[in-house]
């Protein structure tokens, strides 16, 4: 049995590798190919192209990666034409996978969306996007409701992070600090994101905040997880530019950094969800291109998007329990001030920790990887072997499903 997987950024690469391992635990005759990164390759996926650098957020931001996405699509097209898979799993990478899903379904390939187009952005287009997928595997309660209302076949699998991350105990925090070789005293984790554009835009801002915090309190130390080794030279140069070499260390483990830290200053994506599940209070920062932000604000005024909230914990909770600083408000000065307020007020930290505990409860489904794997295998086994494509529509045997 052959399974196609496609992911376009580091977090999708992680989710894809976990899914592959869960699938292999259930069947030994599976072969995997597609698009992804080193983690998926390490799990045994034959990569037609490496796509970790192709994940974007925004409109104008997407233009830069269009040539790479076109090449990736062409690679998949050639492979699928010669050897159609029994099922396809498309992980995040919203618009690209809406187009790819439509193309795959027209060729009789059962297609599942895992980490589907984000409903807080695309809610108004859910009915348009839903026909791109035979099934949508949802991780957040709100997206389950939205996709089901849009007419999609959905399965709530929960978020795999909800299975593997729990609020860190004091003993775990001490152990994480020891493993990282960090001294006692206030510690702030700095996480600029996993996408190349995020790292480029946010690293200078977050490090400006770190420099200001250290100037105000020389006891504070910092730890910065590097999501991809390709980002290391840029990050090291920015650290040196601010004279932070002696007070800021780096690591490859974001989870260890978050367990060790008293507070995190970070990008709004998966890292903010990881911090929430580990129970680390945080300040969220994000910057989008001016064109993208203009479109978002227009969509808000038209009622197409609920708000400009970007932090995943806040989106899961449906309220702003975590401070967010976006666009011009995401300055080193503003972030340092917000972090200083939290570090100086234990009651604010405890209030945020309680909200983060609620995020953990909402995302836990139990055995998320296993649930997703079972859904993929069920779809592959339902594949209409004698179905025929005609005029872009699939003629299926009676009772074979959508």
C-alpha positions as CSV (number, residue, x, y, z in Angstrom):
1,X,0.0,0.0,0.0
2,X,1.4,3.4,-1.0
3,X,0.7,6.6,0.9
4,X,1.4,10.1,-0.3
5,X,2.3,12.7,2.3
6,X,2.8,16.4,1.7
7,X,4.0,19.0,4.3
8,X,5.5,22.4,3.7
9,X,7.2,23.6,6.9
10,X,8.9,22.3,10.1
11,X,5.8,21.8,12.2
12,X,4.2,19.8,9.3
13,X,7.4,17.8,8.9
14,X,7.1,16.9,12.6
15,X,3.5,15.9,12.3
16,X,4.1,13.9,9.2
17,X,7.0,11.9,10.7
18,X,4.8,11.1,13.8
19,X,2.0,9.9,11.5
20,X,4.3,7.7,9.4
21,X,5.5,6.0,12.6
22,X,2.0,5.4,13.8
23,X,1.0,4.0,10.4
24,X,4.1,1.6,10.3
25,X,3.1,0.4,13.8
26,X,-0.2,-0.8,12.2
27,X,0.9,-2.2,8.9
28,X,4.3,-3.4,7.6
29,X,3.5,-3.2,3.9
30,X,3.3,0.5,3.6
31,X,5.5,2.7,1.4
32,X,5.5,6.5,1.7
33,X,6.5,9.2,-0.8
34,X,5.9,12.9,-1.1
35,X,7.0,16.3,0.0
36,X,8.4,17.2,3.4
37,X,11.6,17.6,5.4
38,X,14.3,15.7,7.2
39,X,12.1,14.3,9.9
40,X,9.8,12.7,7.4
41,X,12.7,11.4,5.5
42,X,14.1,9.9,8.7
43,X,10.8,8.2,9.3
44,X,11.1,6.5,5.9
45,X,9.3,8.9,3.5
46,X,10.8,9.0,0.0
47,X,11.0,12.8,-0.6
48,X,10.4,14.0,-4.1
49,X,11.4,17.5,-2.9
50,X,12.4,19.0,0.4
51,X,9.7,21.6,1.2
52,X,10.4,22.8,4.8
53,X,11.3,26.3,3.5
54,X,8.0,26.6,1.5
55,X,5.6,27.2,4.4
56,X,4.4,30.8,4.7
57,X,1.7,32.8,6.4
58,X,0.2,35.7,4.5
59,X,-0.5,36.8,1.0
60,X,2.4,38.8,-0.3
61,X,4.7,36.4,1.7
62,X,3.4,33.5,-0.5
63,X,4.6,35.0,-3.8
64,X,8.2,34.3,-2.8
65,X,7.6,30.5,-2.6
66,X,5.4,30.1,-5.7
67,X,8.2,28.9,-8.0
68,X,9.2,26.2,-5.4
69,X,5.5,25.2,-4.9
70,X,5.1,24.9,-8.7
71,X,8.2,22.6,-8.9
72,X,6.9,20.6,-6.0
73,X,3.5,20.2,-7.6
74,X,5.1,19.1,-10.9
75,X,7.2,16.4,-9.0
76,X,4.0,15.0,-7.4
77,X,2.1,15.2,-10.7
78,X,4.7,13.0,-12.5
79,X,4.8,10.5,-9.7
80,X,1.1,10.2,-9.2
81,X,0.5,9.8,-12.9
82,X,2.9,6.9,-13.0
83,X,1.9,5.3,-9.7
84,X,-1.2,6.6,-8.0
85,X,-1.1,6.2,-4.2
86,X,-3.8,4.5,-2.2
87,X,-4.4,7.6,-0.1
88,X,-2.9,11.1,0.3
89,X,-2.4,13.1,3.5
90,X,-2.0,16.8,3.1
91,X,-0.6,18.5,6.2
92,X,-1.2,22.3,6.8
93,X,0.1,24.5,3.9
94,X,-3.4,25.8,3.4
95,X,-3.9,27.1,-0.2
96,X,-1.4,24.9,-1.8
97,X,-3.1,21.8,-0.4
98,X,-6.6,23.0,-1.3
99,X,-5.4,23.1,-4.9
100,X,-3.5,19.8,-4.7
101,X,-6.4,18.1,-2.9
102,X,-8.8,19.0,-5.7
103,X,-6.3,17.7,-8.3
104,X,-5.8,14.4,-6.4
105,X,-9.5,13.8,-5.8
106,X,-10.2,14.3,-9.5
107,X,-7.8,11.3,-10.1
108,X,-9.5,9.0,-7.7
109,X,-7.0,9.4,-4.8
110,X,-8.7,9.4,-1.4
111,X,-7.4,12.6,0.1
112,X,-7.2,13.6,3.8
113,X,-6.4,17.0,5.2
114,X,-4.4,16.9,8.4
115,X,-4.1,20.3,10.1
116,X,-6.5,21.7,7.6
117,X,-6.8,25.3,6.4
118,X,-7.0,27.4,9.6
119,X,-10.6,28.3,10.2
120,X,-9.8,31.6,12.0
121,X,-8.4,32.8,8.7
122,X,-10.5,30.8,6.1
123,X,-13.8,30.4,7.9
124,X,-15.8,32.3,5.3
125,X,-14.3,30.0,2.5
126,X,-14.8,26.7,4.3
127,X,-17.6,25.6,2.0
128,X,-15.4,26.4,-1.0
129,X,-12.4,24.6,0.4
130,X,-14.2,21.5,1.8
131,X,-14.6,19.7,-1.6
132,X,-10.8,19.5,-1.9
133,X,-10.7,16.7,0.7
134,X,-12.5,13.4,1.3
135,X,-12.0,13.8,5.0
136,X,-10.7,16.4,7.3
137,X,-8.8,15.4,10.5
138,X,-9.3,18.1,13.0
139,X,-7.2,19.0,16.0
140,X,-9.1,22.0,17.5
141,X,-12.7,22.0,18.7
142,X,-13.6,25.1,16.8
143,X,-12.3,23.8,13.4
144,X,-14.3,20.6,13.9
145,X,-17.5,22.6,14.2
146,X,-16.7,24.9,11.2
147,X,-15.7,22.1,8.8
148,X,-18.7,19.9,9.7
149,X,-21.0,22.9,9.2
150,X,-19.3,23.4,5.8
151,X,-20.4,19.9,4.8
152,X,-17.0,18.2,5.2
153,X,-16.6,14.7,6.5
154,X,-14.6,15.2,9.7
155,X,-12.8,13.2,12.3
156,X,-11.6,14.9,15.5
157,X,-8.2,13.4,16.3
158,X,-7.0,16.0,18.8
159,X,-3.5,17.5,18.7
160,X,-0.6,15.2,19.0
161,X,1.1,17.8,21.2
162,X,-1.8,17.4,23.7
163,X,-0.7,13.8,24.1
164,X,3.0,14.4,24.6
165,X,3.2,17.7,26.5
166,X,2.0,18.4,30.0
167,X,2.6,21.3,32.4
168,X,6.1,21.0,33.7
169,X,6.7,20.4,37.4
170,X,9.3,22.3,39.4
171,X,11.4,19.2,39.3
172,X,11.2,19.0,35.5
173,X,12.1,22.7,35.2
174,X,15.2,22.2,37.4
175,X,16.2,19.1,35.4
176,X,15.7,21.0,32.1
177,X,17.9,23.8,33.3
178,X,20.6,21.4,34.4
179,X,20.5,19.5,31.1
180,X,21.0,22.9,29.3
181,X,23.8,23.9,31.6
182,X,21.9,27.0,32.8
183,X,22.5,28.8,36.1
184,X,19.9,29.7,38.7
185,X,18.0,32.9,38.2
186,X,15.3,34.3,35.9
187,X,15.2,32.6,32.5
188,X,13.4,33.7,29.4
189,X,13.0,31.5,26.3
190,X,13.1,33.3,22.9
191,X,11.4,31.5,20.0
192,X,11.3,33.4,16.7
193,X,9.5,30.7,14.8
194,X,10.2,27.9,12.3
195,X,9.6,29.6,9.0
196,X,12.4,31.4,7.2
197,X,10.4,34.6,7.0
198,X,9.4,34.4,10.7
199,X,13.0,34.1,11.7
200,X,14.1,37.0,9.5
201,X,11.4,39.3,10.8
202,X,11.1,38.3,14.4
203,X,14.6,37.4,15.5
204,X,15.8,41.1,15.6
205,X,12.7,42.2,17.5
206,X,12.8,39.4,20.1
207,X,16.5,39.9,20.6
208,X,16.0,43.7,21.1
209,X,13.5,42.8,23.8
210,X,16.1,40.4,25.4
211,X,18.8,43.1,25.4
212,X,16.4,45.6,27.1
213,X,15.4,43.0,29.7
214,X,19.0,42.2,30.5
215,X,19.9,45.9,30.8
216,X,17.1,46.4,33.3
217,X,17.9,43.2,35.3
218,X,21.4,41.7,34.8
219,X,20.3,38.4,36.4
220,X,18.1,37.5,33.5
221,X,19.4,34.8,31.1
222,X,18.0,33.7,27.8
223,X,17.7,30.4,25.8
224,X,16.8,30.3,22.1
225,X,15.9,27.1,20.4
226,X,17.0,27.0,16.7
227,X,14.2,25.3,14.7
228,X,16.4,24.6,11.7
229,X,20.2,24.5,11.6
230,X,20.0,26.6,8.4
231,X,18.8,29.5,10.6
232,X,21.8,29.3,12.9
233,X,24.2,31.8,11.1
234,X,21.6,34.5,11.0
235,X,20.6,34.0,14.6
236,X,24.2,34.0,15.8
237,X,24.9,37.2,13.9
238,X,21.9,38.9,15.5
239,X,22.9,37.7,18.9
240,X,26.5,39.1,18.5
241,X,25.2,42.4,17.1
242,X,23.4,43.0,20.4
243,X,26.2,41.8,22.7
244,X,24.2,38.9,24.1
245,X,26.8,36.1,23.6
246,X,27.4,35.7,27.3
247,X,23.8,35.7,28.4
248,X,21.9,33.9,25.6
249,X,22.4,30.2,24.8
250,X,21.0,28.2,22.0
251,X,19.6,24.6,21.9
252,X,18.0,22.3,19.3
253,X,15.1,21.4,21.7
254,X,12.3,23.9,22.0
255,X,10.5,21.7,24.5
256,X,13.5,21.7,26.9
257,X,13.9,25.5,26.5
258,X,10.2,26.0,27.4
259,X,10.3,23.6,30.4
260,X,13.4,25.4,31.7
261,X,12.0,29.0,31.3
262,X,10.1,31.2,33.6
263,X,8.6,33.0,30.6
264,X,8.7,32.9,26.8
265,X,8.7,35.6,24.2
266,X,7.7,33.9,20.9
267,X,6.1,33.7,17.5
268,X,2.4,33.0,17.4
269,X,2.4,29.5,15.8
270,X,3.1,26.0,17.1
271,X,5.7,27.3,19.6
272,X,2.9,29.2,21.4
273,X,0.9,26.1,21.6
274,X,3.8,24.1,22.9
275,X,4.4,26.8,25.6
276,X,0.7,26.6,26.5
277,X,0.8,22.8,27.0
278,X,4.0,22.9,29.0
279,X,2.5,25.6,31.1
280,X,5.1,28.4,30.4
281,X,3.6,31.9,30.5
282,X,4.4,33.9,27.4
283,X,4.2,37.1,25.4
284,X,3.2,36.5,21.7
285,X,4.7,38.5,18.8
286,X,4.0,38.5,15.1
287,X,4.6,40.6,12.0
288,X,3.0,40.2,8.6
289,X,3.6,42.0,5.4
290,X,1.6,45.3,5.1
291,X,-0.5,43.9,2.2
292,X,-1.5,40.8,4.2
293,X,-2.4,42.9,7.3
294,X,-4.4,45.3,5.1
295,X,-6.4,42.3,3.7
296,X,-6.9,40.9,7.2
297,X,-8.3,44.2,8.5
298,X,-10.6,44.6,5.5
299,X,-11.8,41.0,6.1
300,X,-12.5,41.9,9.7
301,X,-14.5,44.9,8.7
302,X,-16.5,42.8,6.3
303,X,-17.2,40.1,9.0
304,X,-15.2,37.5,7.1
305,X,-12.6,37.1,10.0
306,X,-13.5,37.5,13.6
307,X,-10.5,39.5,14.8
308,X,-6.8,40.0,14.3
309,X,-6.0,37.5,17.1
310,X,-3.0,35.4,16.0
311,X,-1.9,33.4,19.0
312,X,-3.0,29.7,18.9
313,X,-3.7,29.5,22.7
314,X,-6.0,32.6,22.4
315,X,-7.7,31.1,19.3
316,X,-8.3,27.8,21.1
317,X,-9.6,29.6,24.2
318,X,-11.7,32.1,22.2
319,X,-10.4,35.0,24.2
320,X,-7.2,36.9,24.7
321,X,-5.7,35.4,27.8
322,X,-2.1,35.8,26.5
323,X,-0.8,39.3,25.6
324,X,-0.3,39.7,21.8
325,X,1.8,42.3,20.0
326,X,1.5,42.4,16.3
327,X,2.8,44.6,13.5
328,X,4.2,47.9,14.8
329,X,3.2,46.9,18.4
330,X,5.7,44.0,18.1
331,X,8.7,46.2,19.1
332,X,11.6,45.3,21.3
333,X,10.5,48.0,23.8
334,X,6.8,46.8,24.0
335,X,7.8,43.1,24.3
336,X,10.3,43.8,27.0
337,X,7.8,45.9,28.9
338,X,5.2,43.1,28.7
339,X,7.7,40.5,29.8
340,X,8.8,42.7,32.7
341,X,5.2,43.1,33.9
342,X,4.7,39.4,34.0
343,X,8.1,38.5,35.6
344,X,7.4,41.1,38.3
345,X,3.9,39.9,39.2
346,X,3.4,36.3,40.3
347,X,-0.4,36.8,40.3
348,X,-0.4,37.6,36.6
349,X,1.8,34.6,35.9
350,X,-0.5,32.3,37.8
351,X,-3.6,33.7,36.1
352,X,-2.0,32.9,32.7
353,X,-1.0,29.4,33.9
354,X,-4.6,28.6,34.7
355,X,-5.7,29.7,31.2
356,X,-2.9,27.5,29.7
357,X,-4.3,24.5,31.6
358,X,-7.6,25.1,29.9
359,X,-5.9,24.9,26.5
360,X,-4.4,21.5,27.5
361,X,-7.8,20.1,28.4
362,X,-9.4,21.3,25.1
363,X,-6.8,19.7,22.9
364,X,-6.5,16.3,24.6
365,X,-8.2,13.5,22.7
366,X,-6.0,10.7,23.7
367,X,-3.9,8.9,21.1
368,X,-4.0,11.6,18.4
369,X,-1.4,9.9,16.2
370,X,-3.2,6.6,16.4
371,X,-6.5,8.2,15.6
372,X,-5.1,9.9,12.5
373,X,-3.4,6.7,11.4
374,X,-6.6,4.7,11.6
375,X,-8.4,7.3,9.6
376,X,-5.7,7.2,6.9
377,X,-5.8,3.4,6.6
378,X,-9.6,3.4,6.5
379,X,-9.6,5.8,3.6
380,X,-6.9,3.9,1.8
381,X,-8.8,0.6,2.2
382,X,-12.0,2.2,0.9
383,X,-10.2,3.3,-2.3
384,X,-12.4,2.3,-5.3
385,X,-9.9,0.2,-7.2
386,X,-12.2,-0.1,-10.2
387,X,-13.5,3.5,-10.1
388,X,-12.9,5.5,-13.2
389,X,-12.1,9.1,-13.8
390,X,-14.3,10.8,-16.4
391,X,-14.2,14.5,-17.2
392,X,-12.5,15.3,-13.9
393,X,-15.2,13.6,-11.8
394,X,-14.8,10.2,-10.2
395,X,-17.3,7.4,-11.1
396,X,-17.2,5.1,-8.1
397,X,-18.7,1.7,-7.4
398,X,-21.9,1.9,-5.5
399,X,-21.4,2.2,-1.8
400,X,-17.7,3.2,-2.1
401,X,-18.1,6.5,-0.4
402,X,-17.7,10.1,-1.3
